[in-house]
Amino acid sequence: MSARRCIMAKLRSFILAAALLAFGATAAADPVPSPTRLFIPGADQPASLVLTSNSDTLRRYVLSAMRWDQGEDGKPILSQTDDVTIRPSELSLAPGERESVDVRFVSDLPTGERTYRIVIRPVSDGATPQDQIEIVPVIDLPVFIGMPEGPSRPSIEKVDIEAGALGVTVWNAGGSFVRPSRVTLIGYAASGVEVFRESWDGWYILAGGRRRYVADISLVLCTRAVQYAVALDAPEVGSAEALFDFDAKDCASLQPSNDGMSASPQV
């Protein structure tokens, strides 16, 4: 088996392992939302969101909607909007209590898929002593409105050094969002020996968007790698893999600040 085929075989094994881990338990939220994503095809088709208290005391919550876009680096850009109404927008839940919330799109139906987020914010009861800091967890849920112009099409676009950092760029060329569960970068020396590996938890990449994952790699390891294999697992749409040749001369532009420092793009 050639070195290239061997590398790709190892990568497929890693994708399978990552897919099995993707369905692990998540941390308990308060309140517990169901579903965790909302899909609204049009203005006359509202969605129902059920919130169940996971607290041991009576708590009050405020709900609001935000327009959701992404920057070139994939980080979310949230802005105020009147396109989505939430009723009720304020509610109180006793321990174990459940309440249904009506979510409606009240603007002109978009062409393609438009994205929003519902923010659920607990309201402090003011009982925390002044010399203590109260941590108030905020939940936000994605809302997808309209009909997608085609399915998700995630692809691994490139591995390169940009702005002094080595990174992987993933592009969603499709008409609907994708949420990878895991993205993994593996560097190989000329002998085929693995010299570097880093993985990131995936996050949403909206239709037509890109997301860059920045590696924490030293200059020494960067100069040893001549090939990078990238694995992307997205349980809802499948997996992708790619192999990139790499010129160690490009490592000269690696910034020292990335030597031993994490620069994950997760938000």
Sequence and secondary structure as in RCSB ss.txt:
>XXXX:A:sequence
MSARRCIMAKLRSFILAAALLAFGATAAADPVPSPTRLFIPGADQPASLVLTSNSDTLRRYVLSAMRWDQGEDGK
PILSQTDDVTIRPSELSLAPGERESVDVRFVSDLPTGERTYRIVIRPVSDGATPQDQIEIVPVIDLPVFIGMPEG
PSRPSIEKVDIEAGALGVTVWNAGGSFVRPSRVTLIGYAASGVEVFRESWDGWYILAGGRRRYVADISLVLCTRA
VQYAVALDAPEVGSAEALFDFDAKDCASLQPSNDGMSASPQV
>XXXX:A:secstr
  HHHHHHHHHHHHHHHHHHHTT      SSEEESSSEEE STT  EEEEEE  SSS EEEEEEEEEEEE TTS 
EEEEE SSEEEESSEEEE TT EEEEEEEE S   SS EEEEEEEEEE  S S TTS      EEEEEEES  SS
   EEEEEEEEETTEEEEEEEE SSS B  SEEEEEEE TTS EEEEEEEE   B TT EEEEE    HHHHHH 
SEEEEEEEETTTEEEEEEEE  GGGGGG  GGGSS       
